[in-house]
Amino acid sequence: MNIRLTVFAIAWSVAAIAALTIGQLYEWPDNVHIRYGIPLTYAVHTVVTIVGATDHWTVDTTILAIDLAIWMAGLVAGVILLSRHKTDNKHV
């Protein structure tokens, strides 16, 4: 297997895992929550509301599946492009 393909696949997989697991903190005076998912937000963890501390999760599994599909489609497209580039250089 080509080293560039391997490095790309590992880097893309790490980026996808990070994008799906690392949350972005949003703080407003009456609402603090953490959003999970890039490019689509599939989960929101509400930490503080105007009433006080809370621990409320909202998870949309359909959006999570779409988010995963986007990341995996990017991985497949990148591998195909790198594979084509590799085979094009062999015929030159």
Helices and strands as residue ranges (DSSP letters): H 3-21, E 23-28, E 31-36, E 43-48, E 53-59, H 61-90
